[in-house]
Amino acid sequence: MREAWRFLGALLLGLLLVGGSLGVGFFLLLQGEEALGRELLRVAREKLPLLLFLAFLFASVLAALLHPLFLGYLAATRALGQEAEVLLANPGHRLRLRGPFELQALAGLINRLAAEKEALEKEVAARVAEAKALLEGERRRLSALIGHLPQGVVLANPKGQVLLYNAQARRLLGEGLGAGKSLFALLDRGLLVHALALPEERFLAQGPKGPLRLQAVPLEGEGGFLVLLEEAKEAEGAEEASLHRLKDKLSGLKALVEALEGEVPPGLAPLVATAKAAAQELAGLVQGLEAQPQVAEVLAQDLLPLLAEALEREAGLSPGWSLGENAHGWAVRADTYALARGLAATLAAEEEVFLQGEREGSLFRLTLVLPHPAPEPHPLLQQAVARAGGNLWREGARLYLLLPALKAPRLPAPEGPPPRAEVFDLSLLQVPEDLEEAPLEGLLYTAFDLETTGLDPEKDAIIALGAVHLLGRRVLRQEVFEALLDPGRPIAPAATEVHGLTWEMLQGKPRLEEVLPAFRAFVEDTVLLAHNGAFDMAFLRRAGLDQPPLVDTLLLSHLLFPDLKDHRLEHLAERFGVPVLGRHTALGDALMTAEVFARMVPLLKERGYATLGAVLRACARLPLARLRY
């Protein structure tokens, strides 16, 4: 429409120029010729319809002459600009020489500049690759080392977003683990924060797939932290139940021996003594089989600030604390996280508390001073104290805890500065709280695609799921999801012609409801990305999965290239230099969509769409966005 108005403006200007020139010519011709002027005016009045027709004919001929020239230049120039933008994402793309001669010459010049730019980029890439050769070797050795460790290893930034992990960590934490995703969604945030304060200790945690032992190590100066994971057995099991039964039988045996000790004849006294010694020896063996409580040895001067910080985080209290001089240098034995949780649960309704720590022989006494009678200890606190082998009681406004303690050995002072954590080219994500204000290159996406039995979301079923993570413009090909599904009914031949899947090939595969939880964990905390995503989302919503927002490369193609005739995924892939592999397979199309979007990002930023919100708002204004399935 804008081009039509510009054309009408140009036509009007041409008519004004021609009419003005004729008017000036007649004015000069009739100077001093009044009779001639009156005669011409009389003829003009008599021939007015003919003159108007000639003027209309002249305007039509002028419009016919200007239309191809004017609009041809506009369309060719606009197409040239859109084609030239592709060079930002694909330097190997070349402009087609078409349109007027001048624009063909300009396109040839742009192609020459693009060729020179491509050559320079290749030279720079070669230099960079050469400079990074040693570093890449170190990174490969590091990856091999981490990959073969028996423990799960996860590196996260201060926000808990995962930067690096190995296969063992993925096995322990499941499909919800991925680069850029939150570790706090898989493990207890409070436990991780507590474990970071005691980097030498291991803690029992509940993971998505069962109990784990974890150790959290902060990276000084880098702001992130490292988590080491191991599989842990359940605290109560068949072995512990058998141990309880053995202890019961042993107690009965000891009672029987004590009862017989004073009543047997003198001749049987040695036999009773032997039985008593055997019972005592058996008691020692049983005690050795008992599981040791999960406790740590924490310096008293570290324990009180640790508990104060936990109470502030868990219960909203800001307690003061003091430590007796005789307790400095002594190590307290306790499960510090269980102790902190128990104290927080006990003091949940309190507004004020003071912590006092003192040593009493080989015990550490922790006193909680309150402004009113002390509350009943929470079962969590009672369990934590019992597991440490301690005791607790109340007296008025005070709650006392007695915990085992021992003199901490004096360690030699370390020589030189502490070791510094290595940095392996890991970019920390900086995502604002408002997701729509996040830059496109700072988000974690899940590019996905479905294959179905047909085109009707109400009647047809999903038979294949494929997805891959995309961090900014980097496709994480090691983080993929792929599943074939049994639809439970035959597939129409027309659908099989598209994706090549038949019901015979899918029989015995899992059903959608079996796979959906794993797929839901894979896409959680990410922005969904698809080509013609309205169709795919119609099927997922019917299955119970709806996770906005959705970025659609089909809409982005219409936004970037409004004059493009073919917006199919394979055509966009060819346009951006992406290999067309695995077309009409769920994972193949998901990978192709991810690569196409990665190359669209620079063009979107060039147009001013630098944030997710800007892209979504621009796509929502397109007529195609109103399409519903």
N, C-alpha and C positions, 0 to 999 in steps of 0.2 A: 504493500500500500504506500509505503514511504517513497519507493521508486516512482510510482505513478504520479504522486504529487510533484515530485521533482521534475518529471517529464512535462507535466502541464505547465509548471512554472517556466521551463525553458521554452516551450511553444509560445506562451504568452509574451515572453521577452522577445522572441523572434518576430512575432506579429507587430509588437510595438516598434521595433527597429525598422521593419519594412514600411509600416504605416507612417511612422514619423518621417522617414526619408522621402516618401511620396508627398507628404504634406508640405515639407520644406521646399521640395522641387516646384510644386504648384504655386506656392507663395512667391517664390522668386520669379517664376514665369509670368505671373499676372501683375507684377509691379508696373503701374502706368497703363495698364490695359483694362479699363473699367468695363467697356462694352463686352470684351471677350470674357471677363469674369462673370458678368450677368448672364451671358449666353450659356456658359458652362454650368452655372447654377441651375438654369432652367432645364437644361438637358438632364442634369443629375436628378432633379425632382421627377421628371417624366420617366426616367429609366431606373428608378430606385430599386424595384424588385430585381432587375437584371444585375445591377451593381452589387446588391447583397448576395445574390447567388454566386457571382464571380469571386466575391470576398470569401464566402464559405468554401468555394472550390479551391481557392488559393491556400486557405488555412488547412484544408484536408490534405492537399498535396504536400504542404510543408510538414505536416504531422507525419505523413507516410514516409517522407524522406528522413525525418529526424528520429522516428521510432527505432528502427534497427540500429542506427548509429549510436543513439544516446543510450538506450537500454542494453544494447549489445556490449558497449564499453562497461556499463555498470555491472552487468551480470558477470562478464569475464573478469573484471577487476575484483569483484567479491569472491568469485571462485578461486582466483589466484591467491587472495589473502588467506582463505581457508586452507588451501593446499599448502601454502608456505608455513602455516602454523604447525602442520604435522612434522616439519623438520625439527621442531623443538624436542619432540619425543623420539623421532626416528631419523637420525641424520642421513641414513641411506636412502630415504625417500627422494624421488625426483619429480619435479613439476612437468606436466604435459604442456607442450608448446601448442597453444590453441588461442583463438580470438584474434583481435587486430594485430597487425604487424608490430606495433610498438609494445604491446603487452607480451608478445612472443619474445621480443628482444629482452624485456625485463625478466621474464621467466628464465630465459637462458642465462642471464647474469646471476639470478638467484641460484640456479643449479650449479654454476661455477663456484659461487661463494659456499654453497652447501658442500660441494666436493672438497674444497680447501678446508672447511671446518671439520669434515669427517676425517680427512687425513691428519689434521692437527690433533683431533681427539684420539685417534689411533696411536699417534706418536706419544701423546701424554699418557695414555693407558699403558703403553709398553714400558715407559719410564717408571710409572707407578708400580706396575707389576714387578719390574726388576728390583725396585727399592724395597718392596714388601716380601721378597722371596724368603729371606731369613725369618721374618716375623710369621709368615704363613707356615713355615716349617715348625716353629715353636708352637703355634696354635694347633697344628695337626697332632703334634706329640701330646699336647695338653688334652685334646679331645680324646685321643686314644687312651691316655692314662685315666681320665675321668670315666670313660666308657667301660673300662675293665675293673673299676673299683667295685668291691662287693657291696658297699654302702650306696644308698641313693644320695645324690649330690644336687642341691638346688642353690643357685645364686640369685638373689633378689635385690631390688633397689629399696630405698627407705620406705616407699609406699607399699612394699610387699609384692610388687609386680615382678614376675619371673623373667630373668635375663638369660639364664643358662641352666640346663639340667641334663642328666644322663638317663639311659634306658632303665636302670634300676629304679630311679625316682619315679619314672612314668609308670612302672609296674606297681609300685607301692601306693601311688596317689591316684592312678587311673586317668581317664580321658580328660578330666577337668584340668590337668596340668598342661600348660602351654606357655610359650614365650609371650610376655606382655600381660598374662592373666594374673589374677590376684592369688597369692599363696594363702592369704587370710581366709579365702573362701573354702580352703581344703583343711586347714589346721587351725586350732584354737589361737586366736590373736593374743589373748592374755598370756597363754603359755609361751608363745614365741617371744613376747616382750620380756617375760620373766626369765626365759632361758638365755636371752641375750645378756642379761646382767650376770649370769654364771656360765661363761662360755666353756669352762672345763667340765661341766656336769652334763649328764644325759637324763632326759625326762621321758616318762611314759605319756604318750599322746594317742588319741583316737583318730585314725585316718579314715578316708572314704572306704577303704577296703579292709580295715581291721586295725588292731592296736600296733603302735610303732614306738620305737625308741628314737628320740631326736636330740640333736646337739646343735645349738645355734651359736655361730661365731660372728661377731661384728667385724666389719672391715674398717679399721681405723683410717680416717682421712678420706675414704671413698663414700661413706654414708650408707652403704648397703650391708648385707649380711649373707653368710653362708650357712646352709642347713644340711646336716648329715643325718640320714635316715636309715634305720634298720628295722626289720620285722621283729615284733615282740609277741610272745605267747600270752594267752589270757591268764590273768592272775589266778583264777579258779579253774581247775581242770580235773581230769581223772587222776593225775599224779597227786595233786593236793588232797583230793578226797580220800585216796588210798592212804596218804600220810596221816590224815585225821583218824581213820580207822585203826591204823597201827598204833597211834598214840593212845587211843582208848584201850586197846588190848594190853599195851604196856602198863598203863595205870592199874588195870585189874591184876596183872601179874605181880606188880610191886606190892599191892595191897595184900595179895595172897601170901607172898613171902613174909611180909611183916607180921601177918596173923599167925603163921606157922612157926615163926622164929622162937617164940616163948613157950610153945606147947609140944614140940617134938621131943622124943626120947633122946638121951645124950648120944646114942649111936648114930642118929640121923642128923646131928648138928652140923657135921662137915658138909653133908649134902645140901642142907638149907643155906649154909654160907656160900657154897658154890653157886646155887641158884640166885642168891642175892647179888653176888658179884656179876653174874651173867646179865641180870636185869639192869644193873647200873651201867654195864658196858653197852647194852642195847639202847638204853636211854641216851647215852652219848652219841651213838650212831644216828638215832632218830633226830636229835638236835642238829647234827651236822647236815641232815637232809632237808631241814626246814629252809624255805626261801628267805633270803636276807631282805629286810625291809629296804625299799627304794629311798635311801637317804643320801644326803651329801654333807660334806664337812665344809661349813662356811665360817669364816672369821666373824667373831662377835661384832667387831666394828663395821663389818659389811652387812651383817644380817639385819640390824635395826633400820638403817636407811632403805634397805631392800623392802622390808615389810611396810615401812611408812609410804614408800612410793606405790606399792601394791594397794594399800588401803585408799590412797588418794585416787587411784585409777579405778578400782573395783567398787568402792563404797562411797566415794565423794568426800572422804575425811582428809584433813590435813594435820596429822598428829605430830606433836613434838616428841622428842626422845632424848634419853640420856643413858650413858654407859659408864658403869663403875670402872675405876682404874684397874682393879684386880682382874677384870675380864678381857682386857686388851691382850691380844696375842693368843687367845684361846679359840679353838675351832668347835662350833656347835654342830651336832649331828641331827639333821632333820630333812624331811622332804619339804624344801622351802616353798614350792609352788602349792602343795597341798596345805601347808601351814598358812600361807597367805590367803588362799581361798577360804579356809575355815575361819580365819580372823575376820575377813570381809563379810562372810555370811553371819557371823555372830554379832558384828557391830553394824549391820545394815541399817538399823533404826536409830543409831547413835549420831550425835552431832559433835561430840568432843571426846577425845581420849588422849592419854599420854603414855608412852612406852618407856619402861625402865628396865635396864639389863644389868645383872650382877652375877658374879660367880660364887657358887657355894661348893667348895671342894671340887669334885669332879663333875659337877652339874652346873648348868647355866639356868638362872631363874629370870624369866621374862614376866614382868608385872604390867598389867593394863590398869591404869588408874582412870576412873570415870567419876563424873560429878554426882552420881546416884548409884544405887545398888547395881552391881554387875549383872548383865543378862545371863541367861542359861546358855552354856556353850553349845554351839551348833554341832550336830553329829559329824560334819566334815572336820571340824576342829578336833573333836575327840578322836576321830580315826587318825588324823595326822600325828597327834601327840602319841597315840598308842603305837603306831607304826615305827616311830622313832625310839620307842622304849622309854618314854617319859611319863609325866603325870600332870594333872591340872586340877584346880579346885577354886572355889569362890570364897571370899571373905569380905562381906560388906560391899564397898564400892571398888573392890579390887578383884581382878582375875589373875591367878598365878599359873604359870606354865614352867615345869621343870623338864629340861632337856639334857641328854648326855653331852659332855664336853671333854676335850682333851687339849693338852698343850700343843700348839702348832709348832712344827719344826722350823728352825730358822734357816731360811734359804739364802744362798749367796746372791749378792746383787748382780743383776745381769750386766754384762760388759757391752758397751756401745748402745746405739739407739735400737728400739724394738723393730723387728722385721716389718717391712711395709708390704701390703698386698699388691700383687701384680695387676695391671690393667690390660685387658686383651681386647681393645677396640670395641667396648660395649657401650652403646648409647643409652642413657637413662631416659625413660619416657617421662615427659612433662605434660600430663593431661589435666586441664582445668576441671573444676567441679562441674561446670555446665558443659555437657558433652557437645552441644551444638556449637560452642565457641572454640572447640578443639581444632587445631590445624589438621588438614587432611593427612599430612605426613607423620603425625604423632599419634595415630590411632591403630588399634589392632582390629583387622577385619576378618571375616570368614566368608570367602567366596564359595558358593555352593551351587549345586544343580541337581535336578531330579529327572528320572526317567519314569514314565507312567504308562498305564494300559490304554490311555486315551486322553482326550482333551476336556472332559467334563469332571471338575473337582467333586461334584456331588455323587457321581456314579463310578468313576474310575479310581484306581489305586496306584500308590507309589511302588515301583519295583526296583529302583536303584537310587542310592544316595551317595553323593560325592562332595567333598569339601576340602578346603585347604586354608591355612591361616596366612594372612598378609599383614606384615608389620610395616605401616607406612607404604613405601614403594618396594619393599623387599618381600618376595614370595618365599615363605618358609616351606619348602618342598618336603622337609622331613616331618612336618606336622600335617598329615592328611587323614581324612576319614573316608572310607569306602565300604559300602555294604550293598549286597544284592538281596532282594526281599521276595518272599513267596506271596503273590497276591491272593492265592486261594481260588483262582478261577482262570479260565483260558484267556489269552491275550489276543486282541483283534489283529488280523494279518496286516492291516494298514499301520498299526503301531509298531509291529515287528519290523516292517520295512524301514522304519526310521532308526530304531536303536538296535535291531538285530537280536532282541531277547525273546525267547519263547517260554511258555509255561513249563515245558519239559526241562528246560535249563534251570528253572528257578525252584522246582519242586524239591523240598528238603531244606531250603534256605530258611532263615529265621523270618518271623512275621514282623510287621512294622512296630507293633507295641513292644517287642523284645529289643529292638535296636534303638528306639526313640530315646530312652534315657541316656544312652551313651552319646547320641548325637546332640541331645540337649546340653550335656556337660561340655561337649566340644565347642559349641557356639556360644556358651555363656560368657558374659563380660566382653563380647566382641560386637562390632557393627556388621550386620549382614550385607552381603554384596552378591548380586546376581544379574544375569542378562535376561530381560523380560521377567523381572522378579515378581510381578503381579500374578503371573500364572503359577509359579512355584509356591508363593506364599498362600495362595488359595488352597492348595493341597495340604500345606503344613498347618494352616489354621484349622482345617477340618480334623487334623490329627491331634490338635490341642497344643500346637507350638506357635506362638505369636510373639516375636521379640523385635519391636521397632527400635531404632529406625532401620530402613532398608535403602541402600544405594543401588540404583539400577543403571547398568552401563548402556542399556538401550535408550533410556532417557538422556543420559549424558551425551550419547552420540547425536541425538537430535538437538541438544543444547549447543554442542560444539560445531556441528556441521549441518545446519538447517537445509542446505541445498543438496546434500548427499542423497542419492536415490536408493541406495542399498545399505541398510543398517544392521544386516545380519551379523552374527558373532564371527563367522569365518571371514567375512569381508573386512570387518574391523581388524581382525588379527592380521590379515594380509596387508592392510593399510599401515599398521604399526610395526610390521616386521616380526610378528609373533608366529612361530611355527604352528601350523594347523595339524595337531596330532590328537587322536582319540576323539574325533568329532562324534557327537551324539552318544558318548559314554558320560556318565555322571561326573566322574573324576576328571576326565579329559576336558570337558566343557568348563568345569570349575577352575582348573588350572589356566585355561585360555582366558577366562573372564578376569582372573586375578592379574595376569600379565597385561591384558588390554587396559585395565584400570590403572595399573602402575604407570603406563605410558600416557594416560589421560591426565594425570595429576598436574604435570607442568603446564599443559594447555589450560586447565581450569584455573590455576593460579595466575596465569597470564591474563585471563579474562576477568580477574577480580574475585573468583570463587575460591578463597584460600581456606575457608573453614567448612566444617561439616554442615552447619546451619545454612550457610550461604548456598551450598550446593543443593540441599534439600528444598529450600525455598524457591530456587530457580527452576528445579525440576517440577515442582508442584504447579507452576504456572503453565507448563506445557499442556496442550490439548490431549496428548497421549497419556498423561498421568491420570486422566479421568476414566481410563479403561478399567473395567472390572470383569472378573471371571466368576 
